[in-house]
Amino acid sequence: MFEGELDEVLSRSRYARRARPANGDSEATLAVTGHRHGHRSRSLLGTFGKVEIAGPRARLNTADGKTTEWKSQSLRAYQRRTLAADALIAGCYLAGTNTRRVRRALGALFGGAVGKDTVSRTRRKVKSDWDAWNGLSLAEEPIVR
């Protein structure tokens, strides 16, 4: 997935030297927008457990003649957990379990990689939504008997 995303940005496949024009004209070539340079290993925790991902690296040419590091849109910077893992942690907490019990309950699923501080950080992300839901007025809601 990351390689495909980088292919789109660079307008060429991994070992191609020039980008192919979209109209099929073999005479015209598009400018190369950068170059690849290796892979970076990242650790990601999901509902499937902890996995190591080797994401490609690239330098992109800018308009002023300098280069900048390519950043994937699929995997945000500093992302260590998937959104599904965060939802699972927040769901356990919002169901009434305290942070230490969430850690113990999800320890088998995540292999012990979730601590109480991780649960607290995840809870802070959903706190604004939780507060808005708690503040809803039920005065205008119809009462069903």
C-alpha positions in Angstrom: 0.0 0.0 0.0 2.8 2.4 0.9 4.8 1.5 -2.2 1.7 2.2 -4.4 1.2 5.5 -2.7 4.8 6.5 -3.4 4.5 5.3 -7.0 1.6 7.8 -7.4 3.6 10.7 -5.9 6.7 10.0 -8.0 4.7 9.2 -11.1 6.7 6.1 -11.8 7.1 2.6 -10.6 9.9 1.5 -8.3 12.7 0.8 -10.8 11.5 3.1 -13.6 13.7 6.1 -14.5 11.1 8.3 -16.1 7.4 8.8 -15.6 5.1 7.8 -18.4 2.8 10.5 -19.7 -1.0 9.9 -19.2 -1.9 10.5 -22.9 0.3 7.6 -24.2 2.7 9.9 -26.2 6.1 8.1 -26.1 7.9 11.3 -27.1 6.9 13.4 -24.2 8.2 12.6 -20.7 7.3 14.0 -17.4 9.8 15.5 -15.0 10.9 13.2 -12.2 9.7 14.7 -8.9 12.1 13.0 -6.5 14.0 9.8 -5.6 13.6 6.8 -3.3 16.1 6.1 -0.6 15.5 3.0 1.4 12.9 2.0 4.0 12.1 2.9 7.6 10.9 0.4 10.1 7.8 1.3 12.1 6.0 -0.6 14.9 2.2 -0.5 14.7 -0.2 -1.9 17.3 -3.6 -3.0 16.1 -6.3 -5.5 16.9 -4.1 -8.1 15.3 -1.3 -7.4 17.7 2.1 -5.7 17.3 3.6 -5.8 13.8 6.7 -4.2 12.2 6.1 -2.3 9.0 8.9 -1.3 6.6 7.7 1.9 4.9 9.5 3.4 1.9 11.4 6.6 2.2 11.8 9.2 -0.5 13.0 12.8 -1.1 10.8 15.0 -3.2 12.0 18.0 -5.2 10.5 21.3 -4.4 9.9 24.3 -6.7 12.8 26.3 -5.1 15.3 23.5 -5.9 15.5 21.9 -2.5 14.2 18.6 -1.4 11.8 17.5 1.4 11.0 14.2 3.0 8.0 12.3 1.6 5.3 11.6 4.3 2.7 8.8 3.8 -0.9 9.8 4.0 -1.9 6.3 5.0 0.2 6.2 8.2 0.4 9.4 10.1 3.6 10.6 11.8 4.0 9.2 15.3 1.0 6.9 14.9 1.6 3.8 17.0 -1.9 2.3 17.1 -4.6 1.7 14.5 -7.9 3.5 14.8 -9.6 0.2 15.5 -7.2 -0.4 18.5 -7.9 3.1 19.9 -11.7 2.5 19.5 -11.4 -0.8 21.3 -9.4 0.8 24.2 -11.8 3.8 24.4 -14.9 1.5 24.2 -13.7 -0.6 27.2 -13.0 2.6 29.2 -16.4 4.1 28.3 -18.1 0.9 29.3 -17.1 1.7 32.9 -13.8 -0.1 33.3 -11.0 1.8 35.0 -7.6 2.3 33.3 -5.8 -0.6 35.1 -8.6 -3.0 34.4 -8.7 -2.1 30.7 -4.9 -2.8 30.6 -5.5 -6.2 32.1 -8.6 -7.0 30.0 -6.8 -6.2 26.7 -3.4 -7.5 27.8 -4.0 -10.9 26.0 -5.2 -9.2 22.8 -2.3 -6.7 22.6 0.3 -8.9 24.2 0.8 -6.6 27.2 1.7 -3.6 25.0 -1.1 -1.4 26.4 -0.4 0.4 29.7 -2.6 2.6 31.8 -1.0 5.7 30.3 -2.0 4.5 26.8 -5.6 4.1 28.0 -5.6 7.6 29.6 -4.3 9.2 26.4 -6.9 7.4 24.3 -9.6 8.5 26.7 -8.5 12.1 26.4 -9.0 11.9 22.6 -12.7 10.9 23.0 -13.4 13.1 26.1 -14.8 16.0 24.1 -17.3 13.7 22.3 -18.2 12.1 25.6 -18.8 15.5 27.3 -21.0 16.6 24.4 -23.0 13.5 24.6 -23.5 13.8 28.4 -24.6 17.5 27.9 -27.4 16.7 25.5 -30.7 17.9 26.6 -33.5 15.3 26.7 -36.2 17.9 27.2 -37.2 17.9 23.6 -37.1 14.1 23.1 -40.4 12.3 23.0 -41.0 9.9 25.8 -41.8 6.4 24.6 -44.0 4.3 26.8 
